[in-house]
Protein backbone atom coordinates (compact mmCIF):
# COMPACT_ATOMS: atom_id res chain seq x y z
CA UNK A 1 0.00 0.00 0.00
CA UNK A 2 1.34 3.44 -0.92
CA UNK A 3 0.37 6.90 0.21
CA UNK A 4 1.27 10.18 -1.51
CA UNK A 5 2.15 12.84 1.05
CA UNK A 6 3.38 15.62 -1.21
CA UNK A 7 4.74 16.57 -4.60
CA UNK A 8 7.45 14.10 -5.48
CA UNK A 9 7.33 12.24 -2.13
CA UNK A 10 5.58 8.86 -1.82
CA UNK A 11 5.52 6.53 1.23
CA UNK A 12 5.59 2.93 0.03
CA UNK A 13 5.42 1.04 3.34
CA UNK A 14 6.79 1.55 6.81
CA UNK A 15 9.87 3.74 6.65
CA UNK A 16 10.45 3.36 2.89
CA UNK A 17 10.11 6.66 1.05
CA UNK A 18 10.55 7.38 -2.66
CA UNK A 19 11.73 10.79 -3.89
CA UNK A 20 10.98 11.91 -7.44
CA UNK A 21 14.17 13.68 -8.53
CA UNK A 22 12.25 15.53 -11.17
CA UNK A 23 10.20 17.29 -8.51
CA UNK A 24 12.17 17.21 -5.27
CA UNK A 25 15.57 18.84 -4.98
CA UNK A 26 17.69 17.61 -2.09
CA UNK A 27 20.61 19.83 -1.16
CA UNK A 28 23.02 20.02 1.74
CA UNK A 29 24.39 23.01 3.51
CA UNK A 30 28.09 23.89 3.72
CA UNK A 31 30.42 21.23 5.17
CA UNK A 32 31.37 21.54 8.79
CA UNK A 33 35.00 21.16 9.91
CA UNK A 34 34.38 17.53 10.86
CA UNK A 35 32.81 16.78 7.46
CA UNK A 36 35.65 18.24 5.40
CA UNK A 37 38.07 15.79 3.79
CA UNK A 38 41.36 15.92 5.65
CA UNK A 39 44.72 15.31 3.92
CA UNK A 40 46.48 12.04 4.84
CA UNK A 41 49.76 12.17 6.71
CA UNK A 42 52.61 10.99 4.49
CA UNK A 43 53.86 7.50 5.45
CA UNK A 44 57.62 7.86 5.57
CA UNK A 45 60.02 4.97 6.12
CA UNK A 46 60.57 6.08 9.71
CA UNK A 47 56.84 6.17 10.39
CA UNK A 48 56.37 2.69 8.93
CA UNK A 49 59.15 1.24 11.07
CA UNK A 50 57.81 2.89 14.24
CA UNK A 51 54.28 1.64 13.54
CA UNK A 52 55.63 -1.89 12.96
CA UNK A 53 57.52 -1.81 16.27
CA UNK A 54 54.43 -0.55 18.16
CA UNK A 55 52.29 -3.30 16.69
CA UNK A 56 54.90 -5.95 17.49
CA UNK A 57 55.25 -4.84 21.11
CA UNK A 58 51.49 -4.68 21.57
CA UNK A 59 51.04 -8.22 20.28
CA UNK A 60 53.88 -9.60 22.38
CA UNK A 61 52.06 -8.52 25.53
CA UNK A 62 48.96 -10.51 24.55
CA UNK A 63 50.79 -13.82 23.97
CA UNK A 64 48.82 -14.90 20.90
CA UNK A 65 51.23 -17.22 19.04
CA UNK A 66 49.34 -17.00 15.74
CA UNK A 67 49.34 -13.24 15.75
CA UNK A 68 53.03 -13.22 16.67
CA UNK A 69 53.94 -15.34 13.66
CA UNK A 70 51.79 -13.22 11.35
CA UNK A 71 53.30 -10.02 12.67
CA UNK A 72 56.79 -11.44 12.36
CA UNK A 73 56.14 -12.17 8.69
CA UNK A 74 54.91 -8.60 8.18
CA UNK A 75 58.05 -7.23 9.84
CA UNK A 76 60.28 -9.39 7.65
CA UNK A 77 58.48 -8.15 4.53
CA UNK A 78 58.88 -4.57 5.72
CA UNK A 79 62.60 -5.05 6.32
CA UNK A 80 63.00 -6.63 2.88
CA UNK A 81 61.35 -3.59 1.28
CA UNK A 82 63.53 -1.18 3.23
CA UNK A 83 66.72 -3.07 2.42
CA UNK A 84 65.95 -3.48 -1.27
CA UNK A 85 68.10 -1.14 -3.30
CA UNK A 86 67.32 -0.08 -6.86
CA UNK A 87 69.70 -1.23 -9.52
CA UNK A 88 70.51 -4.67 -8.13
CA UNK A 89 68.79 -6.47 -10.98
CA UNK A 90 70.09 -6.30 -14.53
CA UNK A 91 72.86 -3.90 -13.53
CA UNK A 92 74.10 -6.05 -10.66
CA UNK A 93 77.47 -6.99 -12.13
CA UNK A 94 78.76 -8.50 -15.33
CA UNK A 95 81.89 -10.40 -14.43
CA UNK A 96 83.78 -9.36 -17.50
CA UNK A 97 84.60 -6.24 -15.49
CA UNK A 98 85.10 -5.52 -11.82
CA UNK A 99 81.73 -4.74 -10.15
CA UNK A 100 81.51 -1.43 -8.37
CA UNK A 101 80.92 -1.76 -4.62
CA UNK A 102 77.78 -0.24 -3.17
CA UNK A 103 77.93 3.11 -1.43
CA UNK A 104 77.38 1.45 1.96
CA UNK A 105 80.79 0.97 3.61
CA UNK A 106 81.78 -2.30 5.18
CA UNK A 107 80.67 -2.62 8.79
CA UNK A 108 83.33 -1.56 11.28
CA UNK A 109 84.44 -4.58 13.28
CA UNK A 110 86.21 -4.30 16.60
CA UNK A 111 87.98 -7.62 15.99
CA UNK A 112 88.59 -7.38 12.26
CA UNK A 113 89.33 -4.77 9.64
CA UNK A 114 87.79 -5.40 6.19
CA UNK A 115 90.13 -5.05 3.23
CA UNK A 116 88.94 -4.88 -0.38
CA UNK A 117 90.21 -7.82 -2.40
CA UNK A 118 92.44 -7.22 -5.40
CA UNK A 119 92.21 -9.05 -8.68
CA UNK A 120 95.07 -11.45 -9.27
CA UNK A 121 96.53 -11.33 -12.82
CA UNK A 122 97.41 -15.01 -12.46
CA UNK A 123 93.83 -16.01 -11.61
CA UNK A 124 91.61 -18.09 -13.86
CA UNK A 125 89.08 -15.66 -15.33
CA UNK A 126 85.44 -16.19 -14.31
CA UNK A 127 82.84 -17.00 -16.92
CA UNK A 128 81.04 -13.87 -18.10
CA UNK A 129 77.52 -13.65 -16.74
CA UNK A 130 74.93 -11.01 -17.58
CA UNK A 131 72.42 -9.36 -15.31
CA UNK A 132 69.49 -11.55 -16.37
CA UNK A 133 71.48 -14.75 -15.93
CA UNK A 134 72.63 -13.56 -12.51
CA UNK A 135 69.06 -12.78 -11.45
CA UNK A 136 67.94 -16.26 -12.53
CA UNK A 137 70.38 -18.00 -10.19
CA UNK A 138 69.22 -19.15 -6.72
CA UNK A 139 70.21 -16.88 -3.85
CA UNK A 140 72.42 -18.20 -1.07
CA UNK A 141 70.42 -17.16 1.99
CA UNK A 142 69.65 -18.79 5.31
CA UNK A 143 67.15 -21.60 4.86
CA UNK A 144 67.65 -21.98 1.09
CA UNK A 145 68.16 -25.44 -0.38
CA UNK A 146 70.95 -25.32 -2.97
CA UNK A 147 71.58 -28.83 -4.32
CA UNK A 148 73.76 -27.53 -7.18
CA UNK A 149 76.45 -25.96 -4.98
CA UNK A 150 79.51 -27.74 -3.63
CA UNK A 151 79.84 -29.58 -0.34
CA UNK A 152 82.35 -28.52 2.28
CA UNK A 153 85.36 -30.61 1.15
CA UNK A 154 86.78 -31.03 4.70
CA UNK A 155 84.02 -30.75 7.33
CA UNK A 156 86.36 -31.92 10.08
CA UNK A 157 89.17 -29.48 9.28
CA UNK A 158 90.12 -26.35 11.18
CA UNK A 159 88.00 -23.47 9.77
CA UNK A 160 90.69 -20.80 10.03
CA UNK A 161 89.89 -17.13 10.61
CA UNK A 162 89.55 -15.62 7.13
CA UNK A 163 86.06 -14.34 6.30
CA UNK A 164 84.52 -12.80 3.18
CA UNK A 165 81.89 -10.10 2.66
CA UNK A 166 80.25 -9.19 -0.69
CA UNK A 167 79.42 -5.48 -0.89
CA UNK A 168 77.13 -6.25 -3.84
CA UNK A 169 75.53 -9.38 -5.26
CA UNK A 170 78.30 -11.69 -6.48
CA UNK A 171 78.16 -14.96 -8.37
CA UNK A 172 79.11 -18.24 -6.70
CA UNK A 173 80.85 -20.74 -9.00
CA UNK A 174 81.17 -24.53 -9.01
CA UNK A 175 84.92 -24.12 -9.57
CA UNK A 176 87.33 -21.38 -10.67
CA UNK A 177 86.46 -20.66 -14.28
CA UNK A 178 83.43 -22.96 -14.08
CA UNK A 179 79.70 -22.22 -14.29
CA UNK A 180 77.90 -19.97 -11.80
CA UNK A 181 75.52 -21.88 -9.52
CA UNK A 182 74.23 -19.29 -7.05
CA UNK A 183 74.29 -15.65 -5.97
CA UNK A 184 75.68 -14.43 -2.66
CA UNK A 185 73.84 -11.26 -1.51
CA UNK A 186 75.37 -8.52 0.66
CA UNK A 187 72.88 -9.13 3.51
CA UNK A 188 71.08 -11.92 5.33
CA UNK A 189 67.93 -10.18 6.53
CA UNK A 190 69.37 -7.50 8.88
CA UNK A 191 72.90 -8.88 9.19
CA UNK A 192 75.63 -8.18 6.64
CA UNK A 193 76.73 -11.35 4.87
CA UNK A 194 80.06 -12.64 6.21
CA UNK A 195 81.12 -16.18 5.32
CA UNK A 196 84.22 -18.24 6.27
CA UNK A 197 86.85 -18.91 3.63
CA UNK A 198 87.97 -22.54 3.77
CA UNK A 199 90.26 -22.72 0.72
CA UNK A 200 92.16 -20.38 -1.60
CA UNK A 201 93.42 -20.37 -5.17
CA UNK A 202 94.96 -17.41 -7.00
CA UNK A 203 92.18 -14.84 -7.30
CA UNK A 204 89.53 -17.17 -5.83
CA UNK A 205 88.14 -18.13 -2.41
CA UNK A 206 86.11 -21.21 -1.47
CA UNK A 207 83.54 -20.03 1.08
CA UNK A 208 80.88 -21.73 3.17
CA UNK A 209 77.41 -20.53 2.19
CA UNK A 210 74.49 -19.50 4.46
CA UNK A 211 72.19 -22.19 3.07
CA UNK A 212 70.97 -25.53 4.35
CA UNK A 213 73.64 -28.22 4.57
CA UNK A 214 73.59 -31.11 2.14
CA UNK A 215 71.97 -34.41 3.09
CA UNK A 216 75.38 -35.71 4.11
CA UNK A 217 75.56 -32.99 6.77
CA UNK A 218 78.37 -31.11 5.03
CA UNK A 219 77.89 -27.36 4.71
CA UNK A 220 77.07 -25.75 1.36
CA UNK A 221 80.08 -24.12 -0.28
CA UNK A 222 81.10 -22.34 -3.47
CA UNK A 223 83.91 -20.44 -5.17
CA UNK A 224 83.86 -16.63 -5.21
CA UNK A 225 85.99 -14.58 -7.60
CA UNK A 226 87.97 -11.98 -5.68
CA UNK A 227 87.65 -8.41 -6.93
CA UNK A 228 87.06 -5.00 -5.26
CA UNK A 229 83.36 -5.85 -4.71
CA UNK A 230 84.51 -8.48 -2.20
CA UNK A 231 86.06 -7.70 1.17
CA UNK A 232 88.24 -9.99 3.28
CA UNK A 233 88.85 -9.77 7.01
CA UNK A 234 90.37 -11.62 9.94
CA UNK A 235 87.72 -12.92 12.36
CA UNK A 236 89.25 -13.77 15.72
CA UNK A 237 86.23 -15.37 17.39
CA UNK A 238 84.76 -18.83 17.18
CA UNK A 239 82.10 -21.00 18.82
CA UNK A 240 82.72 -24.62 19.81
CA UNK A 241 79.94 -27.11 20.57
CA UNK A 242 81.26 -30.31 22.10
CA UNK A 243 78.66 -33.08 22.17
CA UNK A 244 80.94 -35.34 24.24
CA UNK A 245 81.59 -32.98 27.14
CA UNK A 246 78.39 -30.96 26.76
CA UNK A 247 80.40 -27.73 26.60
CA UNK A 248 79.39 -24.72 24.50
CA UNK A 249 82.18 -22.16 24.34
CA UNK A 250 82.74 -18.79 22.70
CA UNK A 251 86.45 -18.19 22.14
CA UNK A 252 88.01 -14.80 21.45
CA UNK A 253 91.54 -14.73 20.13
CA UNK A 254 93.30 -11.54 21.21
CA UNK A 255 96.60 -12.29 19.54
CA UNK A 256 98.75 -15.06 18.15
CA UNK A 257 102.43 -15.19 17.31
CA UNK A 258 102.29 -17.27 14.17
CA UNK A 259 104.41 -16.73 11.07
CA UNK A 260 101.61 -17.96 8.81
CA UNK A 261 99.11 -15.38 10.06
CA UNK A 262 98.73 -12.36 7.81
CA UNK A 263 96.62 -9.23 8.05
CA UNK A 264 93.95 -11.21 6.19
CA UNK A 265 93.73 -14.02 8.69
CA UNK A 266 94.95 -17.55 9.22
CA UNK A 267 94.13 -19.90 6.33
CA UNK A 268 91.86 -22.85 6.92
CA UNK A 269 93.42 -26.26 7.30
CA UNK A 270 92.65 -28.83 4.66
CA UNK A 271 93.21 -31.74 7.05
CA UNK A 272 90.99 -33.03 9.86
CA UNK A 273 91.91 -31.66 13.27
CA UNK A 274 92.47 -33.98 16.23
CA UNK A 275 89.29 -34.22 18.26
CA UNK A 276 87.28 -32.55 15.53
CA UNK A 277 85.31 -35.20 13.67
CA UNK A 278 82.02 -33.31 13.37
CA UNK A 279 81.03 -30.49 11.03
CA UNK A 280 81.86 -26.84 10.73
CA UNK A 281 79.44 -24.01 10.15
CA UNK A 282 79.25 -20.32 11.01
CA UNK A 283 77.04 -17.55 12.36
CA UNK A 284 75.00 -16.40 9.35
CA UNK A 285 72.76 -13.93 11.20
CA UNK A 286 74.20 -12.27 14.29
CA UNK A 287 72.70 -10.27 17.15
CA UNK A 288 75.27 -7.46 16.90
CA UNK A 289 74.32 -4.07 15.45
CA UNK A 290 77.57 -3.76 13.51
CA UNK A 291 76.80 -3.26 9.85
CA UNK A 292 73.04 -2.80 10.49
CA UNK A 293 71.59 0.54 9.27
CA UNK A 294 70.69 2.71 12.25
CA UNK A 295 67.08 2.97 11.08
CA UNK A 296 66.67 -0.81 11.33
CA UNK A 297 68.52 -1.34 14.60
CA UNK A 298 65.31 -1.11 16.72
CA UNK A 299 64.08 -4.20 14.86
CA UNK A 300 67.17 -6.27 15.65
CA UNK A 301 66.20 -7.40 19.20
CA UNK A 302 62.78 -8.39 17.84
CA UNK A 303 64.12 -10.37 14.88
CA UNK A 304 67.25 -11.86 16.48
CA UNK A 305 67.10 -13.18 20.04
CA UNK A 306 70.64 -13.71 21.39
CA UNK A 307 69.24 -16.20 23.92
CA UNK A 308 68.50 -18.71 21.13
CA UNK A 309 70.50 -20.45 18.42
CA UNK A 310 68.42 -21.34 15.35
CA UNK A 311 68.82 -23.05 12.01
CA UNK A 312 66.39 -20.65 10.30
CA UNK A 313 66.47 -16.95 9.48
CA UNK A 314 64.16 -15.64 12.23
CA UNK A 315 63.91 -16.00 15.99
CA UNK A 316 67.54 -16.15 17.08
CA UNK A 317 71.18 -16.22 16.06
CA UNK A 318 71.28 -18.32 12.91
CA UNK A 319 73.74 -21.19 12.50
CA UNK A 320 73.04 -23.25 9.34
CA UNK A 321 73.33 -26.97 9.97
CA UNK A 322 72.96 -26.79 13.75
CA UNK A 323 72.33 -30.44 14.70
CA UNK A 324 69.01 -31.58 16.12
CA UNK A 325 70.82 -32.48 19.33
CA UNK A 326 73.96 -30.67 20.43
CA UNK A 327 75.78 -29.63 23.58
CA UNK A 328 73.01 -27.07 24.16
CA UNK A 329 70.16 -29.58 23.93
CA UNK A 330 67.55 -30.46 21.31
CA UNK A 331 66.01 -28.11 18.77
CA UNK A 332 62.36 -27.19 19.34
CA UNK A 333 59.60 -27.10 16.72
CA UNK A 334 60.86 -23.74 15.42
CA UNK A 335 64.38 -25.09 14.84
CA UNK A 336 65.85 -23.23 17.82
CA UNK A 337 67.50 -24.10 21.12
CA UNK A 338 67.79 -21.90 24.20
CA UNK A 339 71.23 -21.02 25.53
CA UNK A 340 72.32 -20.31 29.13
CA UNK A 341 72.43 -16.69 30.29
CA UNK A 342 76.23 -16.61 30.46
CA UNK A 343 76.53 -17.90 26.90
CA UNK A 344 73.81 -15.51 25.79
CA UNK A 345 75.91 -12.52 26.86
CA UNK A 346 78.88 -13.84 24.92
CA UNK A 347 76.81 -14.59 21.81
CA UNK A 348 75.41 -11.05 21.76
CA UNK A 349 78.92 -9.85 20.83
CA UNK A 350 79.65 -12.49 18.19
CA UNK A 351 79.65 -10.97 14.66
CA UNK A 352 78.35 -12.62 11.52
CA UNK A 353 80.82 -14.98 9.87
CA UNK A 354 82.12 -16.39 13.15
CA UNK A 355 83.09 -20.03 12.71
CA UNK A 356 81.10 -22.69 14.58
CA UNK A 357 82.87 -26.00 15.21
CA UNK A 358 80.71 -28.97 16.20
CA UNK A 359 82.83 -31.73 17.73
Residue, then its C-alpha position, 0 to 999 in steps of 0.5 A: x500500500x502506498x500513500x502520496x504525502x506531497x509533490x514528489x514524495x511517496x511513502x511505500x510502506x513503513x519507513x520506505x520513502x521514494x523521492x521523485x528527482x524531477x520534482x524534489x531537490x535535495x541539497x546540503x548546507x556547507x560542510x562543517x570542519x568535521x565533514x571536510x576531507x582531511x589530507x592524509x599524513x605521508x607515510x615515511x620509512x621512519x613512520x612505517x618502522x615505528x608503527x611496525x615496532x608498536x604493533x609488534x610490542x602490543x602483540x607480544x604482551x597478549x601472547x597470541x602465538x598465531x598473531x606473533x607469527x603473522x606479525x613477524x612475517x609482516x616485519x620481515x616483509x617490511x625489512x625486505x622492502x627497506x633493504x631493497x636497493x634499486x639497480x641490483x637487478x640487470x645492472x648487478x654486475x657482469x663479471x667481464x669487469x670488476x663490479x663497483x661496490x655499493x655506497x654502503x661501507x663495510x661494517x666496522x668490526x672491533x675484531x677485524x678490519x675489512x680489506x677490499x680484495x684485489x684481482x690477481x693477474x694469475x687467476x683463472x678468469x670467471x665465466x662472463x655472466x649477464x644481469x638476467x642470468x645472474x638474477x635467474x640464479x638461486x640466492x644463497x640465503x639462510x634456509x635456502x636449499x641449494x643442491x647444485x652448490x659444492x659440499x664442504x670438502x673437509x668438514x672436520x678441518x680447522x676453519x681458520x679465521x679468514x672471512x669474506x663479505x660481498x658489498x654487492x651481489x656476487x656470483x658463486x661458482x662450481x669451480x674457478x672458471x666454471x659455471x655460476x651456480x648461485x648468488x651471494x647477496x650482501x645481507x642476510x635479513x638485517x645482518x651483513x653477509x660474512x662467510x668463512x673462507x675454507x680454501x684459496x686459489x689465486x684470485x679465488x676463495x672457497x667459502x661456506x654458504x648461508x644455506x641448508x647443509x647437504x643431506x650428508x651434513x656437510x655445509x654448502x660451499x662455493x667459489x667466489x671470484x675476488x675483486x674489489x666488490x669483495x672484502x676480506x677480514x680476519x675474524x678472531x672469534x669462534x664457537x665450539x659445541x662439544x657433544x661429548x663434554x656438553x660444553x658450549x664455548x665462545x672463544x676470542x683470540x686476542x693475539x697469536x704469534x704465528x708466522x703464517x698469520x697475515x693481516x687477512x687471517x689464518x688460512x683454513x686447514x685442509x686436514x681433519x683436526x684432532x678431536x674434531x670429527x664433526x662439522x663446521x658451520x658459522x654464524x650467518x645472522x648475528x645479534x650485533x648491530x655492527x653493519x646494520x643501518x641505524x634505522x633498522x637497529x630497533x628491529x634487531x632485538x625483535x628479529x634476532x634473540x641472542x638467547x637462542x640459536x636457530x637453524x632458520x632466518x628468524x627468531x635467534x642467532x642463525x647457524x646453518x646446519x645446527x644439529x638436532x641435538x647438540x651440547x646445548x640440547x635439542x632443537x624445538x619445533x621452530x628449529x631453535x635451542x635456548x642457551x644459558x644466560x652466560x653464553x647468551x651474553x657472549x653470543x650477543x657480541x659475536x659478529x656474523x661470519x664467526x666459525x662454529x665447530x661442532x665436535 
